[in-house]
């Protein structure tokens, strides 16, 4: 299967992800984005037309993914310190995740 993305676009996306992983987030950044995502999802249900509802729904989904990602997202809430996606939890991290 052939890739549709160009190497230049892949470099830009990779550099944006690396920048986001290394920078310090502001206080409650992911909570604010989660609240904005929820508000946009509610606004999608009250939209006057299907197209505006679809656009708002897509925006809500994108913001939700942003709220769940990153080192200050769900990983911080569950006390996961490993930065590799899909890495198994240590026994201490698993216990901390279950005793939220």
Secondary structure, DSSP 8 states (H G I E B T S, - for coil): ----S-HHHHHHHHHHHHHHHHS---TTHHHHHHHHHHHHHHHHHT-SSHHHHHHHHHHHHHHHHHHHSSTTTHHHHTT----STT----HHHHHHHHT-
